[in-house]
């Protein structure tokens, strides 16, 4: 049986080819060399620009889909409003690799007018995991407010955009988060148990609200946002075809005014991008370039596409992929790889995922996932872990005899061995009665894919020093 190991988050090294310069004594040769240097430079700039633009444009596609696209199953409809997902994911939802034991709350903040306050109630019971993650439009994690960082007390979080110039009394808030982008994505996660527990989590969700800053502090508003009226959404018929094309640079030029960069390295890069016609708020139009230069720029974009696709397909670790701007250290290809395979994903300190595909599993095969007592998934006491099962190649939850899709350390009735070790049984047929509590059904068709999610993992996970054990096939 061959096992294909897949780690859900990925890292990749960023590299660019240095420009080649040259000279010659002959005037004609010198002119030729200058032309080659010029066109090669345009190609390099286009490659660099595509890699730089991919992540924010992908994030803007999500904004467009959730705020503008009424046909989308993820439609929210407006800014500064939570959509609470109120039921656990089921096979009917057709969502790829969903977390079954988490209920989500999602919100796009528009901070162009004034800051926004998100209020979270006290979480009950105190042991219930939750987090409110915030991500900038250029796909950097800004903050994680929740069990790991604030306990169960809840609180008021103030999100401040880059254009706000008013005074803020930070003592009124439990956390103040500053963003360099006008739009910030919020993704709340709350641990949920059985069907009865869903209603308890829904009651918590109902108390998570967004309030404009001036209304919260009871003072007149100093500015307002135009909202959706002055925005052009990005809703292509074929998302990936558009993202892997010149359209990415055109959309990036359109959204550049929403991203207020202040790092000298970024600002210098934007100046360089002007050489290929990429400027903030202006249509990206190649018609002003010669035919030869257009070909070079197009070739550079396709080289960028190839690098991003390779980063997504061939990466091998989660380190350096998802995190703050400082943590990613301006490694834009790593940022793209993280977006391509896990957009809006957690930073390693908050959660880590490990997964494997059993592509060669046959109908009736049985496996055991064994954790030694001293090798259980390493999490801090504030967190939890769970293993979720999906079919292949779709990677979707599937109906089974007991409608169980996940097992973890908080699963009711989970049985540990006398020595403290743990066995989880992966098979399609119901096992003996004493093993049912630890049974995670697999598809009757054979192949399957499973994910171990670890929330608030220990440092050895994020460093890559702990890996999920291999499955052991039961010989009949």
Secondary structure, 3 states (H helix, E strand, C coil): CCCEEECCCCCCCCCCCCCCCCCCCCHHHHHHHHHHHHHHHHHHHHHHHHHHHHHHHHHHHHHHHHHCCCCCCCCCCCCCCCEECCCCCCHHHCCCCCCCCEEEEEEEEECCCCCEEEEECCCCCCCCCEEEEEEECCCCEEEEEEHHHHCCCCEEEEEECCCCCCCCCHHHCCEEEECCECEEEEEEEEECCCHHHHHHHHHHHCCCEEEEHHHHCCCCCCCCCCHHHHCCCCCCCCHHHHHCCCHHHHHHHHHHHHECCCCHHHHHHHHHHHHHCCCCCCCCCCCCCCHHHHHHHHHHHHHHHHHHHHHHHHCCCCCCCCCCHHHHCCCHHHHHHHHHHHCCCCCCCCEEEEEEEECCCCCCCCEEEEECCCCCCCEEEEEEEEEEEEECCCCCCCCCCCCCCEEECCCCCCCCCCCCCEEEEEECCCCCHHHHHHEEECCCCCCEEEEEEEEEECHHHHCCCCCCCCCEECCC
